[in-house]
Amino acid sequence: MKTTLPGPKAKELLERKNKNIPRGPFNTVYTFAKKGLGARLTDVDGNQFIDFAGAIGTLNVGHSHPRVVRAVKKQLDQYIHPCFHVMMYEPYVQLAEKLNEITPGDFPKKTFFLNSGAEAVENAVKIARKYTKRKGIISFERGFHGRTYMAMSLTSKVKPYKNGFGPFMNETYKLPYPYYYRADGYTKEEWDEKLLHEFQELFIREVPPEEIAAVIMEPVQGEGGFVIPSKTFVQGIKRICEEHGILFIADEIQTGFGRTGKMFGIEHFEVTPDLITMSKSLGAGIPISAVTGRADIMDSAEAGEIGGTYGGSPLGCVAALEVINIIEEENLLKRANEIGKAFLETFSPLVNDLPPLGEIRALGAMCALEFVENKYGKKPNKEIVQKIMKKAHERGLIIMSAGIYGNIIRLLTPLVITDEELQEGLNILKECVIEVCLE
């Protein structure tokens, strides 16, 4: 069903929003939510949507999962927030135990909690610097790690994230990240070798390895366009880190908790990180983030040096514990792979027939379509993505863009989506892609 957005009630709310809220916070769909359940949203005008954005990857177990709702309601009747730094509470300890158990690494681990992905990144950097007694941090081109100052310094995209907000944190460096679709003239193996050589060259050109505390890497780049590296590349980065006593931080904020078909994206590459940052789908929409790592590294910070008033709120902890149970008991890792398979089956036949559709990518349910002006020059085509998104939204499908050029459609479908909802959403997207590409 085609819908004109915003509807009458949404228009009224939009006027109030524009009057009272600064323009900085962006919006994808120009309407307002009234009800969300599973993979569906209903807006204030009664329009129904299939959600392929999942609150930017926050809702792997879907909107308002009944088990999460019950856990949070039960916690509300006990206490809301005594603050872990004032009087401790068991859910904080239970969740730390669980994350220490399920995160990669067969060694003693410890975990503490914060509110957001950016806070997790900031604190992972603090801990890495404290432990190594070094200052330098390496991230990757196209990477996204948050909007606070250290996280923003590690982030690659200038507009809209960094534009006009400098100066940024010093002692940060960026390495190229493999983008095989754009590695023209190279085999995947040659490209990996070239980029790993550039890592070694950084130690000659820019900074000696003994000044680098950590490398932070998204196992699959999220905001950067769902770019998937090879196992060879990721293992090569880890090997160089180990050679020089550099810590490896896996940023699992978007890839974690089943999105890629494994509990954590880094598991695909058979690499064990020293520290892991987590947030987004950890809490099913309740704000919570975590840093988990080797116990000796995590214990390098003294009492009071890490933490925060709302970090690891009881509501977030009980929600997260239920999320992990749901992923395990409802077999959502398998479901993520089924979603990715359905995506590939739907769009693979179109790549050769639609010149603007340059490439499709998927690792589990982390799926993307990249659009270009033509398949030869591969010039990014943001305009076509905007047209597809508008059509999809009007037909009741929520999708988002990604990539430093805005030329990629990314899908972060809730893993609890039904077969019928998934196929309906894929069909809507397919129709929109074909229509716009053939205009």
N, C-alpha and C positions, 0 to 999 in steps of 0.2 A: 504494500500500500504506500503510495507516494504522499508525503507530508510536506507542507510549507513550514519551515522553521525560521524564526520562533513563532509559536502559536500565540493566541491572545493573552493567556495568563503569563506565559514566558516573556512576552513583550513588556508587560507591566513590571515584572521582576527585573528584567534587563535594564529598564530605565532606572530603577532603584539601585541596581548594582553599579551602573555607570556613574551615578551621582555620589555614591558613598565608598566605592572601592577603587583604588588606583588602577591604572591600566596595565601595570606590570604583570600581575598574575594572568597567564594566558588561559584561553578556553578553547576547547576543540569543537564541541557541539553547542549551538546557540539555543539551549533550552535548559530547564531545571528539573532535577530528579524529584520524583515523589515516592517511588517504591522500587526496590531492587531485590531480586531473588534469583539465585543461581547465575545463569548467563543472560538474564533479561533485566531491562530497566524500563520503567514507565515514567513519563514526564508529567508535569503539572497540568498539561492539556489532554492527558490520556493517551498520548502517542506511545506505542510499544517499540522497543529497540532490542535487537540482539547485540550484546556487548562483546566486541572483538578487541577492546582496549584494556579491559580489566583494571581500570584505575591506574594505568601505566604499569601493569604487571604486579599490582598489589593483591589481586583477587584470584589466585590460583585455585582456591576452594570456593570461589564464587561469591556473589553478593549474599550477605545475611545467611550464611550456612546455619541451619537450625542448631547444630551441635555447638557452634561458636556462640550463637545467641544465648543458648541455655547456660553455657559456661560463664559468660560475662554477667548475665542476670544473677546467677548464683553468687558470683563474687561481689556484686553490688550490694547484696544483702549482708555481707560479712564486714567488709571495709573497702573503701575506695582507694585511699592513698596515705598510708602512714609514713611514707618516704623510707626507702631502704636504708638511707644514711641516718635515720633517727631510730625507728624500730623495724627490724628486719621481718620478712614474711616468707613462708615456705614456697609459694609459687616461683619466686625468684631463684631459689636453690634448685627446685625441680626442673625448671627450664634450662638452667646452666648444666645440670647433670645430663639432660637429654641431648643438648647440643654438643657437649663434650663426647657423648657416645656416638652420635650419628655423623659428625663431620669427619672428613678424611684425615687419616693419620693414626697410626698404631703407637701412640705415645701419650703420656699424661698431658691433659689439656685443662685450661680454665677459660671461663666466659664471664663477661660482664655486659650490662645492658645500658642502652641510651634510647633516644627518641626517634632518630631519623637516620637515613643512609649517610647523609653528609657528616653527621656527628660520629657515626661509626668509622668513617674514613679518617676524620680528624684524629680520633683517638688511636686508631691503628698506627698512624704516623707518629703520634706522640710516644707510643709504646716502643715502636721500632727505633726511634732516635734514642730513647732512654736506654734500651737494651744494648744497642751497638755502639753508643757514644759517637755516632756519626750524624751528619745533618742532611745529606743529599737524598732526594726521593726521585725515582724515575717512573714516569707514566708513559702512555702511548698516544700517538696521533689518533684523532677521532674519539678518544676515550672520554667518558663522562663519569665524574665521581661526586658531583654535588655542587651546591651554590654558596657554601661558606668559603672563607678566603683560602684556606689551604686546599679544600676540595676543588674550588674554582680554579686555582692555580694549576692543579693537576689535570683539569678538564681542557679539552683541545678546542672546542668550537667557540669562536669569538662572539658572533651574534646568534642568539640573543644573550648568551650566558655571561660573557666577560666584557661586553662593549661599554666602555666608559667607566668601569669600576676599578681600574688599576690605581696604584701599583699593586702587583701581586706578590705572593710569597717568593722569596729567593731560595736558592739551593734546590730548585726543581728542574728536571730535564725530561725531554720527550724523545721517545724512540718510535720509528715506524712500525706499524702493525700490519701483518700480511693481509692484502686485499686482492685475492687471486684473480677476481674478475677484471681488475684494472692493472694487473701485472703483465701487460702486453710484451711479447717477445721473450718471456721467461717461462720455464716450466715451474710447477709448484715447488719442486725440490731446489731449483736454482734460486727462486725467490726467497725461500726460507734461508738458504745459505748466505745470500746477499744481506738479508736483514740481520741475521745473527752476527755476521761480520761487522755490520754497522754498530751493533752493541759493543763489541770489542773496541772498535774505533773511537767510540765515545770516551773511553778511558784514556785515549791519547789526545783527542781534540779538545775535550771539555773539562773532564774531572777525573781524578784518579779513583780507582775502585775502592780504595780504603776510606774514601769520604762519602760513599753511598751507603745509606742505612737500609733502603728497601726499594724493591720494584713492586708497583701495584698494577695489576692486570685484571681486566674483565675476561673471563674465559670465552665469552662471546660478547662482542661489543654491542651494547644496547642502543643508546641514543645515536651512536656512530653509524647505525644501519644494519644491525644484526649480522655483523661480519664475523665469520667463523675461521679461526686459524687452524693449522694442522697440528697433529700431535707432535710432529718433529719440531715445529717452532716453539711450542710451549715447553716441551722438555728441554730444548736448547737454552731457552731463557733461564729455566730453573737450574740447569747445569752450570751456567756461567755465574749465577748467583751463589751457588754452593762453592764454586772455586774461589770466590772472593769474600765469603762471609757476609753476603748481602741477603737480607730477608726477602721472602717471596710472599706478597699479600694478594690473595684472591678476592677480588671484589665480586661477591655473589649477590649483590643487592637485587639485581634483576634476574639473574640466572638461577638463583637458588630455589629450593623447595618445589622441585618437580618440573620446572618450566622446560628444561631441555631433555626430559625423559630420564634423567637421573636426579637424585635428591639435590646434588650440587653439580653445577656445570663442569667444574674442574675435574670431576671423575672421568669424563670422556677422554682426558688427556694423560691419565695415569701419572699425575703429578700431585704431590702432597705439599700444600702450602704451609708456611710457618704461622700465618695469621689469616683469618677469614672475616670479611665484613658482610653482614646480613641485615636486611630490613624488608621493605615492601611486603611480599606475600607471607612473611613470617607471622604477622598479626592479623591477617584477613581484614585489614582496614583499621584495626586499632594501632595507633602509633607505637612502634617499638623497634629497636635495632639492637644488634649484638656484635661484639668482637670476640671471636674464639681463637685460641692459639696455643702453642706449646706452653706448658705451665711455667717453665723457667723464663720465657720471654714475658709472659703476662705478669709475672711476679716482679718484674723489674721496676714497676711503678710503686712508690711507697703509698701508705694510707693517706687518702685525701687528694692524691695527685690525679686521679681519674674518677669520673662519676658525674652526677647531675641530679638535681632535685626530683625530676620526674622520670629519670632513667629506670627502665624495667618496672613500669607501673604494674600493680597487681592485675589490672584489667588486660594489659598487653601480655603479661606472662600466661594467664589462664587461656587467653585466646590462642597464643602461640602453641601451647601444649596441645590444645585441641586440634589446631591445624596439622601438626605433625602426625597425630593419631589418624586424622581423616586421610591424609596423603597415603599413609601405610595401609589402613584398613579398607579404603575405597579403591586401592590399586591405581592411584592417579599417575604414577610414573608410566605404567603401561598406557594409560589414557592419553598422556602427553604424546607418546609415540604414535598412537592411532590418529590423533589430530594432525600431527605433522605429515603422516602418510596421506590422509585425505586431502590436505592442502596441496601436496606435490602431485597427486593424481589429478586434481582439478586444474592446476595451472601449468604443469609441465608441457602439455600439448599446445599451449598458447605461445610459448616462447619463440618458436620458429615462425609463427603466423602473424604475430603482432610486432612490427619493427620497434615501437617505443618500449616494449617489455624486454629489458636487457637481460635480466637474470632473476631467478627465484632462489631463495635460500631457506633452509629449515634445519634446525637441530631440535628434535622433539617438537614441542608446540611453540617454539620460538621461530616464527616464520616471517618472511619478508619478500616483497616484490620491488625490484629496482627499475626505475623508468629513465630512459635516455631519449635524446632527440633522434639518434639513429644508432644502429648496432656497430657501426664502424668507428665513428669518432667517440662514441659513448659519452657525449656531453650530457651532464645531469639535466633532467627535465622536471623541475619543481612544479611548473604550471599544470602539467597533466595530472600530477598527484593531487593538487588542490581541486581540480575538476572531478576526479574520481571520488574524493572524500565527500564533496558536496552532494553528489548524486547518491552515494551510499547512505549518508545521514538522512537524506530526504526519503529514502526507501527503508529506513528503520534498521540500519546497520552502523554501529559505531566503530570507526577505524581511526588510526592516527598515522602521522608521518614520522620520519626519522631521517638520519643522515646529515652530514654537515652542510649539504646542499638542499636538504628538504625534498629529495627526489625518491624517497623510499617509503613504501607503505609497510608498516610493521603490525603484526597481529599478535596479541597477547590474550588469546581466548581463555576464559576460565576453564580449568581442566574438568570441571563437573558438567560441562555443556552436554546436552543430550545429542544423540545422533541426528535427530530431526532438526534441532536448532543449528547444529554445525553445518549440515548440508544446506539448510535454508540460507544461512549467512554466507557460505562459500558461493552459492548460486547468485546471490545478490551482488557480491563483489565481482564475480566473473562477468556478469551482465554489464556492470558499470565499467569495468576495465575494457571490455570489447567495444562498447559504445564510444567511449572517449578515444580509444586508440584508433578507431576507424573514422572518426570525425573528419 
